[in-house]
Amino acid sequence: MKKITVGVDGSPTSVEALRWAADVAGRLGAELDVVRAWRYPPSLSEWNAVPTNYGFLPQMPEEGAVEIAMQEELDETVLAVLGTSPAVTRRLVRGHPSETLIEESRGTDLLVIGRRGHSGVVEFLRMGSVARACTEHGHCAVVVVPVPDAD
């Protein structure tokens, strides 16, 4: 195994997936590629609230600001989990998480993802929509990592 790709979004399950992937990559001497998918416009929960005479109204953040925030989140997640490991590639890829990770699975030996991400809806599901899509449509082996003691 030469390359392991792990999808992260800052959620607890993606942090566990990153830990697991880094451990396996270290044991096998494989390259570790950390990918963060991002979209513009972002979800409404990521918009700014602007005061007006009528109360607060949502305002879509600038595209560049969203990209910078996603890169900072990726860098902070990798630093918190792995420290300053130079053997890790970090990439911000624009696109829907499912589509991005399925496409990334074409150029890797193993795709590692967390069981569930940030979506509130998936709290009721055993496996999130991104994990399900990657296991069904991925082009390589896919490992779905749960958070310990999540059940």
DOGUMAR-750533 format. One record per atom (N, C-alpha, C, O): x, y, z; residue in three letters. Coordinates in steps of 0.05 Angstrom, whole numbers, plus 32768, in hexadecimal, padded with zeros to 4 digits. Layout:
# DOGUMAR-750533
XYZALA ...
This chain:
# DOGUMAR-750533
80117FE98000MET 800080008000MET 801280198000MET 8023801C8011MET 800E802A7FECLYS 801F80417FE9LYS 8012805B7FF3LYS 8020806D7FFDLYS 7FF8805E7FF0LYS 7FEB80777FF7LYS 7FD080728005LYS 7FC080627FFCLYS 7FCC8081801BILE 7FB38080802AILE 7FA8809D802AILE 7FB680B08031ILE 7F8F809F8022THR 7F8180B98021THR 7F6C80B98037THR 7F5D80A6803ATHR 7F6B80CE8047VAL 7F5780D1805CVAL 7F4880EB8058VAL 7F5481008054VAL 7F2D80E9805AGLY 7F1C81018058GLY 7F17810C8074GLY 7F1080FD8086GLY 7F1A81268077VAL 7F1581338090VAL 7F03814B808DVAL 7F0381588078VAL 7EF3815080A2ASP 7EE2816880A2ASP 7EE2817580BDASP 7ED1818780C2ASP 7EF3816D80CFGLY 7EF5817880E9GLY 7EE2816B80FEGLY 7EE481718116GLY 7ED1815980F5SER 7EBF814B8107SER 7ECE81368117SER 7EE4812E810FSER 7EC3812E812FPRO 7ED1811A813FPRO 7ED781008130PRO 7EEC80F48133PRO 7EC580F7811ETHR 7ECA80DF8110THR 7EE080E280FBTHR 7EEF80CF80F6THR 7EE280FA80EFSER 7EF780FE80DCSER 7F12810080EASER 7F2780F880DFSER 7F13810A8102VAL 7F2B810B8112VAL 7F3480EE8118VAL 7F4C80E88117VAL 7F2280DD8120GLU 7F2980C18125GLU 7F3280B3810BGLU 7F4580A3810CGLU 7F2580BA80F5ALA 7F2E80AE80DBALA 7F4B80B780D5ALA 7F5A80A780CBALA 7F5180D080DALEU 7F6C80DA80D6LEU 7F8080CB80E7LEU 7F9680C380DELEU 7F7980C88101ARG 7F8B80B98113ARG 7F90809D8109ARG 7FA780938108ARG 7F7A808F8101TRP 7F7C807480F8TRP 7F8D807280DFTRP 7F9F806180DDTRP 7F87808480CBALA 7F96808380B2ALA 7FB4808980B6ALA 7FC5807D80A9ALA 7FBA809C80C8ALA 7FD680A380CDALA 7FE5808B80DAALA 7FFC808680D3ALA 7FD7807D80ECASP 7FE3806580F8ASP 7FE9805080E3ASP 7FFF804580E3ASP 7FD6804A80D2VAL 7FD9803680BEVAL 7FEF803E80AAVAL 8000802E80A2VAL 7FEE805780A1ALA 80028061808EALA 801E805F809AALA 80318057808CALA 8021806580B4GLY 803B806380C1GLY 8045804680C2GLY 805C804180BEGLY 8033803480C8ARG 803A801780CAARG 8042800C80AFARG 80547FFB80ADARG 80358015809ALEU 803A800A807FLEU 804E801A806FLEU 80568012805ALEU 805680318079GLY 80688043806AGLY 805A804F8052GLY 80678055803EGLY 804080538054ALA 8031805F803EALA 802F807D8041ALA 803180888057ALA 802B808A802AGLU 802780A78029GLU 800B80AD8035GLU 7FF8809E802FGLU 800880C28045LEU 7FEE80C98050LEU 7FE580E38043LEU 7FF380F88045LEU 7FCE80E38036ASP 7FC280F98028ASP 7FA981018037ASP 7F9680F28037ASP 7FA881198043VAL 7F9181238052VAL 7F8281368040VAL 7F8D814A8037VAL 7F688130803CVAL 7F5881408029VAL 7F40814C8038VAL 7F33813F8048VAL 7F3C81668033ARG 7F248174803EARG 7F15817F8027ARG 7F1F81918018ARG 7EFC81758022ALA 7EEB8180800DALA 7EDD81998018ALA 7ED6819A802FALA 7ED881AC8006TRP 7EC981C4800ETRP 7EB881CD7FF6TRP 7EBE81C77FDFTRP 7EA381DC7FFDARG 7E9181E57FE9ARG 7E8C82037FECARG 7E8E820F8001ARG 7E85820F7FD6TYR 7E7C822B7FD6TYR 7E64822D7FC4TYR 7E6582247FADTYR 7E4E82397FCDPRO 7E4B82457FE7PRO 7E4982307FFDPRO 7E40821A7FF9PRO 7E5182388015PRO 7E508225802CPRO 7E3382228035PRO 7E218230802CPRO 7E2F820F8047SER 7E14820C8053SER 7E0C82258062SER 7E1D8234806BSER 7DF282298065LEU 7DE882418071LEU 7DF38245808ELEU 7DF6825C8097LEU 7DF8822F809CSER 7E03823180B7SER 7E1E823F80B8SER 7E27824880CDSER 7E2C824080A1GLU 7E46824C80A0GLU 7E4682698096GLU 7E5B82758093GLU 7E2E82748091TRP 7E2C828F8088TRP 7E2F82A280A0TRP 7E2C829A80B7TRP 7E3482BB809AASN 7E3682D080AFASN 7E1A82DB80B5ASN 7E0982DA80A4ASN 7E1682E580CDALA 7DFD82F380D5ALA 7E04831180D5ALA 7E16831A80E3ALA 7DF4832080C5VAL 7DF9833D80C2VAL 7DE2834C80CFVAL 7DCB834780C8VAL 7DE7835E80E2PRO 7DD1836E80EEPRO 7DC6838280DAPRO 7DD4838F80CBPRO 7DAB838380D9THR 7D9D839780C9THR 7D8783A380DATHR 7D84839C80F1THR 7D7883B680CEASN 7D6183C280DCASN 7D4B83AD80E1ASN 7D3983B280F1ASN 7D4C839780D4TYR 7D38838280D6TYR 7D41836A80E5TYR 7D34835580E5TYR 7D58836C80F3GLY 7D6383558101GLY 7D7C834C80F3GLY 7D88835B80E3GLY 7D84833480F8PHE 7D9C832980ECPHE 7D95831A80D2PHE 7D82830A80D2PHE 7DA3831F80BDLEU 7D9F831180A4LEU 7DB88302809CLEU 7DCE830A80A2LEU 7DB482EB808FPRO 7DCC82DB8087PRO 7DDB82E98071PRO 7DCF82F4805FPRO 7DF582E78072GLN 7E0682F1805CGLN 7E1A82DC8055GLN 7E2982D28066GLN 7E1B82D5803CMET 7E2E82C08033MET 7E4A82CB8035MET 7E5082E1802CMET 7E5C82BB8041PRO 7E7882C48043PRO 7E8682C38028PRO 7E7D82B68016PRO 7E9B82D38026GLU 7EAB82D4800EGLU 7EB782B88008GLU 7EBE82AA801AGLU 7EB982B17FEFGLU 7EC482977FE7GLU 7EE082937FF2GLU 7EE7827E7FFCGLU 7EF182A87FEFGLY 7F0C82A67FF9GLY 7F0E82A18017GLY 7F1F82928020GLY 7EFB82AD8026ALA 7EFB82AA8043ALA 7EF3828D804AALA 7EFE8282805DALA 7EE08282803BVAL 7ED882668040VAL 7EF08253803AVAL 7EF58241804AVAL 7EFE82588024GLU 7F148247801DGLU 7F2A82488033GLU 7F368234803AGLU 7F308261803CILE 7F4482648050ILE 7F3C8256806AILE 7F4C82498077ILE 7F2382598072ALA 7F19824C808AALA 7F1B822D8088ALA 7F228220809CALA 7F1582228071MET 7F178205806DMET 7F3481FC806FMET 7F3A81E7807AMET 7F46820C8063GLN 7F6282058064GLN 7F6D82068081GLN 7F7C81F58089GLN 7F64821B808FGLU 7F6D821D80ABGLU 7F62820680BCGLU 7F7081FB80CDGLU 7F4981FE80B7GLU 7F3D81E780C5GLU 7F4C81CE80BFGLU 7F5281BE80D1GLU 7F5381CA80A6LEU 7F6381B2809ELEU 7F7E81B280ACLEU 7F86819E80B8LEU 7F8C81C980ABASP 7FA681CB80B7ASP 7FA581C680D5ASP 7FB681B880E1ASP 7F9181D280E3GLU 7F8E81CF8100GLU 7F8881B28107GLU 7F9281A7811BGLU 7F7781A580F7THR 7F70818980FDTHR 7F88817780FATHR 7F8E8166810CTHR 7F97817A80E5VAL 7FAF816A80E1VAL 7FC4816F80F7VAL 7FD0815D8101VAL 7FC8818880FELEU 7FDB818F8112LEU 7FD38184812DLEU 7FE38179813CLEU 7FB981868134ALA 7FAF817B814EALA 7FB2815D8150ALA 7FB881528165ALA 7FAE814F813AVAL 7FAE8132813AVAL 7FCB81278136VAL 7FD381148143VAL 7FD981328123LEU 7FF38126811BLEU 800B81378122LEU 8022812E811FLEU 8007814F812BGLY 801E81608130GLY 8029816B8116GLY 801A816E8103GLY 804381708116THR 804F817C80FETHR 805D816780ECTHR 8073816A80E4THR 804E815280E6SER 8059813C80D6SER 805D814680B9SER 8049814D80ACSER 8076814580AFPRO 807B814E8094PRO 8072813A807FPRO 807181408067PRO 806C81218087ALA 8066810C8074ALA 8048810C806CALA 803F80F9805FALA 803A81218074VAL 801D8122806EVAL 801781378059VAL 8021814E805AVAL 8008812F8045THR 7FFE81428031THR 7FE3814C8039THR 7FD1813C8040THR 7FDF81668039ARG 7FC48172803FARG 7FBA81808027ARG 7FC78190801AARG 7FA18179801FARG 7F9581858008ARG 7F79818E800DARG 7F69817F8018ARG 7F7381A68004LEU 7F5881B08004LEU 7F4D81AD7FE8LEU 7F5981B77FD5LEU 7F37819E7FE5VAL 7F2C81997FCAVAL 7F0F81A37FC9VAL 7EFE819C7FDAVAL 7F0A81B47FB5ARG 7EEF81BF7FB3ARG 7EDC81AB7FA6ARG 7EE281A07F91ARG 7EC681A67FB4GLY 7EB281947FAAGLY 7EA181887FC1GLY 7EA8818C7FD8GLY 7E8C817B7FB9HIS 7E7B816D7FCDHIS 7E8C81577FD9HIS 7E9B81497FCBHIS 7E8A81537FF4PRO 7E9B813E8001PRO 7E9981237FF4PRO 7EAD81167FF0PRO 7E8181197FEFSER 7E7E80FE7FE3SER 7E8C80FC7FC8SER 7E9C80EA7FC4SER 7E86810F7FB7GLU 7E91810F7F9CGLU 7EAF81127F9DGLU 7EBE81047F8EGLU 7EB981247FAETHR 7ED581297FB0THR 7EE481107FB9THR 7EF881087FADTHR 7EDA81037FCFLEU 7EE880EB7FD9LEU 7EE680D37FC7LEU 7EF980C37FC5LEU 7ED080D07FB9ILE 7ECE80BB7FA5ILE 7EE280BF7F8FILE 7EF080AC7F86ILE 7EE580D77F86GLU 7EF980DD7F71GLU 7F1580D97F7CGLU 7F2680CF7F6DGLU 7F1A80E17F94GLU 7F3580DE7FA1GLU 7F3B80C07FA3GLU 7F5380B97FA3GLU 7F2780AF7FA6SER 7F2C80937FAASER 7F3880867F91SER 7F4280707F92SER 7F3780937F7AARG 7F4380897F61ARG 7F6180887F63ARG 7F6E80777F56ARG 7F6D809A7F72GLY 7F8A809C7F72GLY 7F9780947F8CGLY 7FAD809D7F92GLY 7F8A80837F9BTHR 7F95807A7FB5THR 7F91805D7FB9THR 7F8180507FABTHR 7F9F80517FCCASP 7F9C80357FD1ASP 7F8680307FE6ASP 7F7A801A7FE7ASP 7F8280437FF8LEU 7F6E8040800ELEU 7F62805B8014LEU 7F71806F8017LEU 7F48805D8016LEU 7F3A8075801ELEU 7F2F8071803ALEU 7F22805D803FLEU 7F358083804CVAL 7F2D80818068VAL 7F1B8099806EVAL 7F2280B08069VAL 7F038093807AILE 7EF180A98081ILE 7EE480A2809CILE 7EE4808B80A4ILE 7ED980B780A8GLY 7ECA80B380C1GLY 7EAE80A980BBGLY 7EA480AD80A5GLY 7EA1809E80CFARG 7E87809380CBARG 7E7280A880C6ARG 7E6080A580B5ARG 7E7480BF80D4ARG 7E6280D580D1ARG 7E7180EF80D2ARG 7E8580F180E1ARG 7E67810380C4GLY 7E73811D80C4GLY 7E63813280D4GLY 7E58812B80E9GLY 7E62814A80CAHIS 7E56816080D8HIS 7E38816380D5HIS 7E2B817180E5HIS 7E2C815680C3SER 7E0F815980BESER 7DFF815080D6SER 7E02813980DFSER 7DED816180DFGLY 7DDC815A80F6GLY 7DC8814380F0GLY 7DC081348102GLY 7DC0814180D7VAL 7DAD812D80CFVAL 7DB8811180D4VAL 7DA980FF80DBVAL 7DD1810D80CFVAL 7DDD80F280D0VAL 7DE180E880ECVAL 7DE980D180F0VAL 7DDB80F88100GLU 7DDD80EE811CGLU 7DCB80D68120GLU 7DD180C68132GLU 7DB780D48111PHE 7DA480BE8114PHE 7DAC80A58103PHE 7D9F80908105PHE 7DC080A880F2LEU 7DC7809380E0LEU 7DE0808580EBLEU 7DF0809080F9LEU 7DE3806C80E4ARG 7DFB805C80EBARG 7E13806680DCARG 7E29806680E6ARG 7E0F806D80C2MET 7E25807680B2MET 7E1B808E80A2MET 7E05808E8097MET 7E2C80A380A0GLY 7E2580BB8091GLY 7E2380B78073GLY 7E2C80A38069GLY 7E1880CB8066SER 7E1480C98049SER 7E2F80C9803ASER 7E3180BB8025SER 7E4380D78043VAL 7E5D80D78036VAL 7E6A80BB8038VAL 7E7480B08025VAL 7E6980B08050ALA 7E7580968055ALA 7E6680818044ALA 7E73806F8038ALA 7E4C80838043ARG 7E3D806F8033ARG 7E4480728016ARG 7E48805E8008ARG 7E45808A800BALA 7E4B808E7FEFALA 7E6780847FE8ALA 7E6B80777FD3ALA 7E7A80897FFACYS 7E9680807FF5CYS 7E9880617FF5CYS 7EA680567FE5CYS 7E8A80558008THR 7E8B80378008THR 7E7D802B7FF0THR 7E8580157FE7THR 7E6980387FE6GLU 7E5A802D7FCFGLU 7E6780347FB4GLU 7E6580247FA2GLU 7E75804A7FB2HIS 7E7F80537F98HIS 7E9D80587F97HIS 7EA780607F82HIS 7EAB80537FADGLY 7EC880577FAEGLY 7ED680457F9AGLY 7ECD802F7F94GLY 7EEE804D7F91HIS 7EFE803E7F7DHIS 7F1580307F8AHIS 7F2680257F7CHIS 7F15802E7FA5CYS 7F2A80207FB3CYS 7F1D80157FCDCYS 7F0580197FD2CYS 7F2D80087FDDALA 7F237FFF7FF7ALA 7F1C80188008ALA 7F2B802C8007ALA 7F0680168017VAL 7EFD802D8028VAL 7EFA80228044VAL 7EED800E8049VAL 7F0680318057VAL 7F03802B8073VAL 7EF380418080VAL 7EFA8059807DVAL 7EDE803A808EVAL 7ECD804D809DVAL 7ED3804A80BAVAL 7ECE803480C6VAL 7EDE805E80C6VAL 7EE7805E80E2VAL 7ED2806A80F5VAL 7ECB808180F1VAL 7EC8805B8108PRO 7EB58067811BPRO 7EC580758132PRO 7EDC80718136PRO 7EB780868140VAL 7EC280928158VAL 7EC0807E816EVAL 7EAA80728172VAL 7ED58078817DPRO 7ED480658193PRO 7EBE806C81A7PRO 7EBA808481ADPRO 7EB0805881B0ASP 7E9A805C81C4ASP 7E84806E81BBASP 7E76807B81CBASP 7E80807081A0ALA 7E6B80818194ALA 7E4F80748198ALA 7E3B80828197ALA 7E4E805A819CASP 7E34804D819EASP 7E2C804881BBASP 7E16803D81BFASP 
